[in-house]
Amino acid sequence: MAAPARFSIGLVQMRMADDPAANLDAAITHIREAAARGAGIVCLPELFRTPYFCQREDAALFDLAEPIPGPTSDALARVARELGVAIVASLFERRAAGVYHNTAVVLDADGAERGRYRKMHIPDDPLYYEKFYFTPGDLGFSAFDTSVGRVGTLVCWDQWYPEAARLTALAGADVLFYPTAIGWHPREKAEYGQAQVNAWQIMQRAHAIANGVYVAAVNRIGHEGPAGGGIEFWGTSFVSDPFGVVIAEAPRDAEAVLVVECDRVHQEDVRRNWPFLRDRRIDAYAPISKRLLDT
């Protein structure tokens, strides 16, 4: 079945409660809204079932993980099938005892799993202690065929790596989805906040331009953690077109559902006029696999 020339994507920017069941219910409500507004595929924020638990290292929090298929993916598959909408959902995957991943699962409009992506780049920064929880991904960079066409998904820290975007685009993705949980350390916001948001958005817009793809970044909102500390998530979920133009953007401090039309004719036109994929010197890039060119 040929992919439609035009299709709409939905982005769910939401606040997380302490109760995973409440977060799943809220996510499903937002998915219903996006589908009612015409979205053919809907993306949720990173680890949407819970507050961002990686702010501390606590072995008891491994109990939050679940298998895929599992209760959350099964619930979302039922919603996808009922609404006829594909869903990208970021989950804390329990693969085996002691092996856990930060995983984005792609469910199609019939509820079937079309693929999953396990987060490849795992940060270890103050309040982002993800290396304690997540085994690095081992599925590589892929794109998945859905009812709206071929899409790819990466996760949060992957946003900063052009290699990840490139390889996913080379796999045929027309849209790169980035489920995200990113925000400010409150004490740094005044001095660095605007520059951090600018860098985050510019980086992803650059992926859109370099690869001629739509990019959709889906963040959470709200303050999580102790007063005066913790993380204030900056929202600002957005969609960039293949020329790097931001065509929709959510607020920094409120829940929102964005529904944005994507146009493959526009994508084709951009790629014809800016043929970066054609002009790549693949014969000269072997050194990219080295850490540094210092020997």
N, C-alpha and C positions, 0 to 999 in steps of 0.2 A: 504494500500500500504506500503510495507516494505521500511524502510529508506535505502538509498544507503550506501554501505560500505565506499565509498570515496566520499567526496564532498568538494567544495571550498568555502571559505568565503572571502568577500571583505571588506576592511576597508578604509574609506575615511577620510584622514587628510586634512583639508582645512583651509583657512584664511577667516574670515567673513568681509563682507562689511557692510556699514550702511544701505543699501537697502535690505529689506527682500526678495523682488522678485529676485534681483540679486543673493542672496545666494541660493535661491531655484533653480534657473537656473543652477548655478555652481554645486550644489549637484547632480542634474539630469545628467549633463554632466559627472561627476565623476562616477555615478552609471552606466551609459552607458559604460564607459571604463572598469569598473570592470566586468560587464556582458560579454563584448566582450572578456575578458581575461579568462572567464570560471567560474566566481563566481556564485554560486547558491543562495547566500544570501549576502546582503550588509548592513553594519552598518554605520550610519552617526554620527558625534560628537554630544555632548550634546547641545541642544538649538541652532541648526545650522542655524536657519533662521535669527538670529540677532547677533550683538556683545553681549558679556556677560554683560547684563544690571544690574545684581545684585551687581555691584560695588557701587551702591548708592540706597537709598530708595526714590522712586519717584512714587506716586500713579498714575501719568499719564501713566507710563509704563505698567500698567495692560492692556492698550489698545492693547498691542502686542499679548495678548493671543487670542486663537481661539478654537472653539469646535472641538471635534473629534467624528464623521467625520466632516470635515471642509475643507476649501480651500487647505491647504497644504497636509493633508492626502489623499484627493481626487486626487490631482495632482500626488502624489507618487504612489497611487494605480493604476492610468492609466499607469504609467511607468512600474510598476511591472508586470502588465498584458501584456503590449506590449513586454517586454523583457523576460518574463518568469522567473523572479528573485524575491526572497523574499527580503524585506527591513525592517530594524530596524531603526526607526526615532524618535529622541527625540524632543518633542514639548512642548510649553507652553500652557497647556490645560485650557480653560475656561469651567469649569463644570457647574457653575451657577454664578449669580451675587455675587461677593465677595468670591467665592470659586474657587481657581486656583491650578493646579498641575503641577509639572515637570514630564512629562509622556513620556514613550517610547512605541510606538505603533509598533506591529509586523504585517506586511502585507505580505501575501503569494504570490506565483508566479502567482496566478490568480487574484490578486488585492484585495482579501477578507481579512478583518481584522481577525487575528487569536487570538489576545489578546492584552492587554495593561498592562503596569506596571507603577504604580505611585510611584515615588521616596519616599522611606520610611525614610531615614536618611537625615535630612535637616540641613545644616551647618549654623552657624552664626558667621563668623570670619571677620576681617578687609578685606573689598572689596569683601566678599562673604556673602552678607546680604540676604540669601535665605529665612530665616524664615519670612521676610517681605512679600515675594511674594507667597510662596508655602505652601499649606495645606499638611501636611504629608500624605503619601499614605495610602490607606485603602483597597487595593486589595491583600495584602500579597505577598508572594514569590511564583512564579509560573513558569512553563515551558509550551511551546506552540508547537503544532505539525505544522510543515511546510513541504514544498516539499523536504527539505534537511534533515528532521528529527526533533527531539525535541530540542528546544533551549530555553534558559532563558536570560532575560535581567535585569540588575540592572543599576544604574545611579551614576556615579562620586563618591560622598561622601560615597555611599554604598560600595565602593571598600575596605574600611578599616575594614569592619565588617565580620569576618569569619562566623558568624551565617547566614548572608544573602546568602553568597555563598553556605553554606552547605544546607540550606533549598531549594534553587533553584536546586541544584544538586539532592537532594533527590526527587524532583518533576520529575526527569527524564531527565534534560537537559544534553546534550552532550557538549554543548558550552555555556559559560557564556559571553555575550556581555556587555561591560561597556562603553556606550557613556559618554564622559568626557569633562570637561572644567577645566583644572588645569594648574597652572603656578606659576611663581615666582613674588613676590614683587621685583621690580628691585633693591632696595637698599639691599635686603637680598641675592641676587643671588650669589655674590662672596663668601660669608661666608658659606651659607647653601645650595646652589643650587644643587650641586652634591649629597649631602646626601639626599635631598628631593626626587630627581628623583630615586635614588637607593631604598629608602624606598617604594616609590610608586610601583615600578616594583617588588621588592621582595615580597611585600604583595600579589600582584595578582598572582605571580608565586606560592606562597604558597597555594592560593586557588586551583590552578590547581592540585598541588601535593596532597593536602589533600582530594580532591574530585575525582581525576582521570578524569578531564574534560579539554577540551580546553578552554582557556581564551583569549578573544580579547578585548583590551582596545583601544578606538578610541578618540584621543584628537584633539583639534584645534591648530593652530599656530598663531603667530603674537602678537604685542603689542597693547593693547586696554586700553584707558584711557589717562590722561594727561602725557606729557613728564616729565620724572623723577619720575613718579608715575605709577598708574594703575597696570596692570598685563601683564607680558610677558608669554604667553602660550608656554609650552615647547615641544609640539608635542610628538615625541617618541612613537607614536602609535605602538602597538606590539601584537603578537600572541604567546602564550605559549602553548606547548603541555601538555598532562596529566602528564608528568614527570617533568614539570617545565622548560623545555628547550625552550628558546626563538628562534623560528624558522623564524621569520620575524620582522623587526623593521624599522620604518620610521625615517627620520632625525628630528632634533629638530627645524629646522628653514625653512622648505620648505614643500609645499603641496606634497602629495603622495597618491597613491592608491596601497594598498597592496592586493594581492590575494594569499591565502594560502590554500593548500590542507589539509584537516583533514581526518584521517583514523580511523574508528571505530575498525578495527582489532588491531591497535596499542593501542587504548584506552583499549580494552579488555585485551590485554597482560599486560599492566601496572597495571590494576586493579587486575589481577590474582596474580601478583608478589608482589604488595603492597596493600593488601586487607583491606584498612582502613575502608571502609564502612562495611565490614563483622565483623570487630572486635570492632566496637563501642559498648560501654556499655550504651545502651539506658536506662537501669534500674537505672543508677546512675546520670543522667544529670538533674534531676528536678530543682536543685538549679540555673541552668543557667537563669531561668526566673526572678531571683531576681537582684536588682541593685547592691548590695554588700552583702557579707556573713559576716556581722559585728554585727549581733545580735544573 
